[in-house]
Amino acid sequence: MINRIKAITKKEFKQLGRDKRMLIILFFFPAFLLAMFGYAVNFDVENIKLAVYDLDNSKESRELINQLNATYNFEVIKYLEMDSQIKSTLDKKDAQAVIVIPNDFSKQIYRNKEDISLQVLIDGVDGNTASLIGNYLNGAVIKYNSNIQMMHLEAKGIKQNIPIKIETRFWFNPELQSTKFLIPGLIAMILIVSATISISLTLVREKEKGTIEQINVSSLTSLELLIGKTIPYLVIALINAAFILIAGMILFDVYVKGSYLVLLISTIIFLFASTSLGIFISAVSDSQQVAFIGGTFATLLPSLLLSGFVFPIESMPSILQVLTNITPAKFYIVALRGVILRGVGFEVFWLQLVYLMIFALLFLVLANVINNKRLGN
């Protein structure tokens, strides 16, 4: 049995060696996708374009504007002179937000009034970005309020006393960069797409070229054929995983905080599940076109939408949370984020690896049954 599997594996490696275009796609396309997606998919909101309609034009209003402009979050790009400019500024997307300072702003500050109002008009087309802009503005105004309160207390000779002070420390991702959160998901998505599609084309290629008939009359069993064809793509996928990991380190400063051995074992189990899915697709497909479409449909959309890569699974409806189990990327992303970002081990995500092995065995058995029926065994 081992000799027959080795023969099929050797044959597949030789066939891959002759297909230069496929090798280029398999080795360089995943790293290219990582770079493209890594730079394109970014939820960080920086350099927010801010327009100011300052009716007070006082020292205090200018201090507020300078405080906003001094942070990396905001960039004051325009000063408005009349009401009518507000709508046109937002309509043309010249600015993402407009802050309106009332004409008695400084007077109300010196009167120590508690109901001073600043109007902020935010472009709410993108709800997520609008919410972040609102939070950033609130934070900046709260800091400005604290400075004003301190000024009033010092004028009266009173020292400001803050009984409770919060010291916040962010673990695992201190800079709160969305890229570091997204990169593990990108790795999982790219690996499952490339591994599943490449393996799904193998058996179908044998059918289209007519060489499957020679294999059928040989002493090979269906399981030996499937294992022999899986091994080369498993090896290539592991090399791809290393390339993608190195690219993530170079391009996005995403380094592995945990054990490389734990990461390797988790990746092997995930790739086994991905190639099993690809084998199943190849077993039910009659042409490479059908196999390619089936592999893309079974991997790209589920890994993008249902794996927790972008959208938190916990916030999805209960029915969709159950549906997320159709993609092995869901379980692998938990392991990846655990090892890469948190530096944890098997004790934290061992159940995810169990699910991956169940997934792999299920589709491998289904592919074997379907292949046996087609062979008439």
Sequence and secondary structure as in RCSB ss.txt:
>XXXX:A:sequence
MINRIKAITKKEFKQLGRDKRMLIILFFFPAFLLAMFGYAVNFDVENIKLAVYDLDNSKESRELINQLNATYNFE
VIKYLEMDSQIKSTLDKKDAQAVIVIPNDFSKQIYRNKEDISLQVLIDGVDGNTASLIGNYLNGAVIKYNSNIQM
MHLEAKGIKQNIPIKIETRFWFNPELQSTKFLIPGLIAMILIVSATISISLTLVREKEKGTIEQINVSSLTSLEL
LIGKTIPYLVIALINAAFILIAGMILFDVYVKGSYLVLLISTIIFLFASTSLGIFISAVSDSQQVAFIGGTFATL
LPSLLLSGFVFPIESMPSILQVLTNITPAKFYIVALRGVILRGVGFEVFWLQLVYLMIFALLFLVLANVINNKRL
GN
>XXXX:A:secstr
 HHHHHHHHHHHHHHHHH HHHHHHHHHHHHHHHHHHHHH      SEEEEEEESS SHHHHHHHHHHHHSSSEE
EEEE  STHHHHHHHHTTS SEEEEE TTHHHHHHTT S    EEEE  SSHHHHHHHHHHHHHHHHHHHHHHHH
HHHHHTT     S        S TT  HHHHHHHHHHHHHHHHHHHHHHHHHHHHHHHHTTHHHHHTSS  HHHH
HHHHHHHHHHHHHHHHHHHHHHHHHHH     S HHHHHHHHHHHHHHHHHHHHHHHHH SSHHHHHHHHHHHHH
HHHHHSSSSSS GGGS HHHHHHGGG THHHHHHHHHIIIII   HHHHHHHHHHHHHHHHHHHHHHHHHHHHHH
T 
